[in-house]
Amino acid sequence: MLGRLLLTAAVVLAAIHGSAAQFQPTQNKDIAMTECPDGQPLVHCTVDPCSTVLCPARTQCVSNYCGGCNAVCVPIKPPVRCTSWTNWFDRDNPSVTGDWETLSNLQEENPGMICKAPTAIEARVVGTGQDALATGENFAFCDATTGFVCRKDDQPDNECLDYEVRFCCPETVPDCPAGSWTPWFDRDNPSVTGDWETLGSLRKENPGRICFSPTAVHARHQYTGGGVACRRSPLQVRHDKRVRLQEGRPGRQHVSGV
């Protein structure tokens, strides 16, 4: 009887631990970064270098961990006015050395969703949406060139919150290979007034998958594959259509079977 009770208890405990394990964060993608982009060593500072610095008027202190614990006074930038922010990205959890939301890794892990040269970055706490700069934590990087890095060793309590970031990508600079086509999109059925595969709606519903300045559009029948290609015009058609857009190099209008 005792053996049976012990066996039952062991099964229950195993089930509990197994269930808990399913909810453990597994997004550990820390990076072994030891150098700054300029080649200087990336150092650890247990105290924010800006905590003892008073900057002149119209400037603000920025902590710099490249080559030492440096405090740099820079002109206060005006609020970022961006009309083309990316989605929010959260590639790492602060479970080992910190939270590493670096631009190069995010671009590699999310192809086509972040432009090559963003002009600004925003970081916030996952879940609450609190601005990263309002948390009081020290950041090794928070810029549009490197991305965002919060290291536990730089914090007085050796802990980092979990952050997510987004980047501003200028609308006037296409980052699409010349002459390439997007995947096929089918956002609407011809059930009421027609089939509306408009660029504005497709871009909003498929962030990062359509370049800033497409040069042609190709439509085909949903089932037969026959279709036509148009140039820079919204499609309002009677039959159910799929569309794709050409990126970079202008294409000719043509009728085709795909």
N, C-alpha and C positions, 0 to 999 in steps of 0.2 A: 504493500500500500504506500509506504513511504517512498519507495523507488518511483512509483507511478506519479506521486505528487511532485517529486523533484523533476521528473521528466516534463510534466505539464508546465511547471514554473519556467523551466529552461526554454520551452517552446514559446511561451508568452513573452519572455524577455527578449528572445531573438526577434520576435515579430515587432516588438516595440522599437528595438534598435534598428531593425531593417526599415521600419516606416520613417524613423527620424533621419536615417541616412538618405532617404529619397529627397528630403527637403534641405539637405546640406548644400551650401553654394559650391559649385564646382568650377566656377569661372575664374580660375587662377591662371593669369597670363602675365605674370611679372616679367620684367625685362632686366637683364644684367647690363644696365647702362653705367659705364664708368667714366665716359668722356662727354663733354659738351660738344655741340656742333662745331665750335671753333678749335677743338682739339685739347682744350684745357681739362684737367681732371675735375670730375664732379664730386664735390666734397659734401660731408654731412655737417649740419649745424643744429645743435639742440635748442638754440635760441634764435628767434627771427632776427636777422641782421638789422631790420628796420625798427626794431623795438626801442632802440636808444638813439634814433636819428630824427632830427627835426629839419625838414626840408624847407626851402624858401617858398614864398607865396607863388601860387599858380604852378607848383610842382608837387609831385608825389613820390614817395619812396618805394622802390621796387627791389626786392631781395634777389640777389644773384649768387648762386652757389658754384659758379664756374671758376676754379682756381682758388677759392677761398670763400669766407662768409662775408660777402660784400653787400653794402647798401648803396643803391644808386638813385639819385634824385633825377627824375625825368619830368618833362612837361605833362601836365594833366591833359589827357586826351578827351575830346568831346564824346558824348554818347554815340555808340555805334548805330548808324542808320543803315540797316541792311534789309533788302527786299527778297533775298534769295538764300535763306538759311537752309542748311541740310537738316536731315532728321537728327534726333538725339542718338548718340552712340554710347554704349557702356560695355566695353570689351573685357574689363578686369574688375575683380572684387578685391578689397583691401585686406586679404587674408594672410599674406606672407610678408612681403617687404613694403607693400603700399598699393596704391591705385595708379596704374600705368595706362593712360588714355593717349598714347602717342600718335601723332598724325600719320607717320609712315606705316605703322602697324594697322591702323584703322583703314587706311587706303588699301593696303594689301588684303585685308580681310573683308572689305566691302567694295569690290571693284565697281567703278563707274558711279559710285554714290557720293564721292567727295572730289572736288576739283583739284588740280595739281597744285595750285598756289592760292589757298584761301587768304582772305584779307583780314579776318577777325575770328575770334574764338569766344564761346561762352561756355561756362562750366556751372553745374548746379548739383545739388545733392539728390540722389535717386530717392524717389518716394515723396519727399517734402517739397522739392523744387526750390529750396533755398539757394540763393546765389553763393557760389564758392567763396567769393571775397568777403562775405558776411559771416563766415563760420569761424574765423579766427585761426584757422589752420595755416601752416606754412607750406608753400608749394615750390618745388624745385623748378617747375616750368608751368607757365600758363600763357602760351602765345600761339599765334597762327602758324608758326614755322615748325616748332617742335611738338606742340600739343600740350597736354596737361599731365603733370606728374605730382602725386602726393606721396612722400616717403615717410614711413613710420619713424625712422630715425631722426627726422627733422621736427617731430612733435614732442612737446613736453610730456605727454601721456603715452607716447609710443603707439598711437592709434591714428588711423585715417578714416574719415567717413567714406561712403561709396559715392562716387561721382559719375556723371554722364556729361558728354560734351557735344557741341555742334559747331559748325564752321560756316562762315559767310563766303559764298562763292560768287564772284562777279558774273552777272548775267551776260555781259558782252563778250566773254571769252569762252568759246566752245572748247570742250576737252574731249572731243569725239574723233576717232580715226576717220580720215577723209574717205568718203565712198562707202562707209559701212552702214548696215541696216540694223535697226532695233529688232527685238523680238516682235512677234505679232500680238496685237492688243484687240480685245473685243469687250468693250465696256457696256454696250447697250444692245437690247433686242428691239426689232421693229414692231413693237406691240401697240404703240399709241400713235404718235405723229411721225415716226420713222426711226432710223438708226443713226444715232448721234455719237460719232467717234471724234469729238472735237479735241484739238491739241490742248487747250487749256484744261479740260477735264481729265484727259489722259495724263498730263504732266502732274496734276494734283493727286491723282489716284495711284500714280506709279513714280514716287519721288526718286530722283537719281537715275532713272532708266531711260530718259530721253534728253538729248543734249540741248544746249541753250538755243541753238539756231539751226533747226533741221532745214534741209534744202529741198526735200521732196517727200511725198506720201504715196504709199502703194496700198490699194485696197483689193481684197479678194473675197470671194464668196465663202461663207463659213463652211459649207459642205462640199461644194464642187471644186473650189480652188481657183476658178476662173476669176479674173478681175481686171481693174484698170489702175493706172498710176496717175495721180493728180499733183499739182504744185501749190503748196502753201494755202490750202483752202479747207475749211471744215467740211466734213462729209455728212450729208443728210440723205440717206438712201432708203429704198423701200425693202430691199432684201437684207438678210442678216449678213453683216460684213465683219471681217477682221482687217486691221490696218497695221502698217509698219512705217517707220520714218527713216529717211536716209540722212546721214550725218556727215557734214563737212563738204562733200563735193556735189554740186548740182546734178540731178539726174534728168533724163528725158521722159516725157510722157509716153506711155506705151500701153498696149493691151497684151495681157499675158495669161498663160495658164500656169499656176504654181503648184 
